[in-house]
Amino acid sequence: MLETIKTIDGENLLPLSADVLSSLGLAPGAQVKVTVIDNTLVIQAPEVTDDDFVQIFQTGLERRRPAYEELAEGSE
């Protein structure tokens, strides 16, 4: 994949495709860790802390609560 570095409003930007973002579990606006090793640019999704995990898990549970309650009632 060959990309072109662009300058917008004085900022240098390297566009990343939706596929690349998705494979890292990222979306536009997400923060990433950027490292240069030898002559290679490494882009990593930030590590998830225990607190982050708990918050993400609780949000998922709340979002799916109606489905879980329906499953708990069983089929009648």
N, C-alpha and C positions, 0 to 999 in steps of 0.2 A: 504494500500500500504506500503510495507516494503522496504526500500532502505538501501544501505550500504555506509557509508562514506568512501571515497577513498582518498589516498594521492598521488598527482602527482607533481613532482618537488618541494617537500616540502610544498605544499599547500593542505589543507584539502578541499575536494569537496564533495558536496551532489548532486548526479545526480537527475534531474527532467525530467519527461517524456514530450514528445511533447504535450500530452493532457493537462498536468498541465500548461505548459507555455502558450498554446493557451487559456485556460480558464481565465488566467490572462491578456491576450492580450500582451504577451511578446514573444520575440525571443532570441536565443542565443546572448549574448553580451549586453543585456539590463541590466540596473541598477535596483535594487529592494531595498525596505526598509525591513530590517530584524530586528525583535523585539523578545525578549524572555519574555513571560508572564507566571509566575509561572513555569511550566515545559513544556511549549508549545512554539514551534518555529513558529512565524508568518511571512509569506512572503507576501509583498504587492507590487503591481505595484505603481510606484510613481504617485502622483497627477498631473493632467494636469493643467497648469496655463492658464490664458486667452491668453497670448502670444503664448503658445504652440498650443492652440486650433485654433487660427487665422492662424498660419503657416500650421497646418495640413489641415484645411479647404481650404486654398488657393491652397495648393498642389493638393488636390483632385479636385478642380475646374479646374485647369490647365490640369490635366491628362485627365479629361473627357470633355474638351472644345469641341472637334469635335462632340461628341455625342449631347451635349447641343445645338450647332449651327445647327445641322441637325434637331433636334426636333423643334427648333425655326422656321425653314423654313416651317415646316408642310409637309403634304403629298400632292404631286402634281402629 
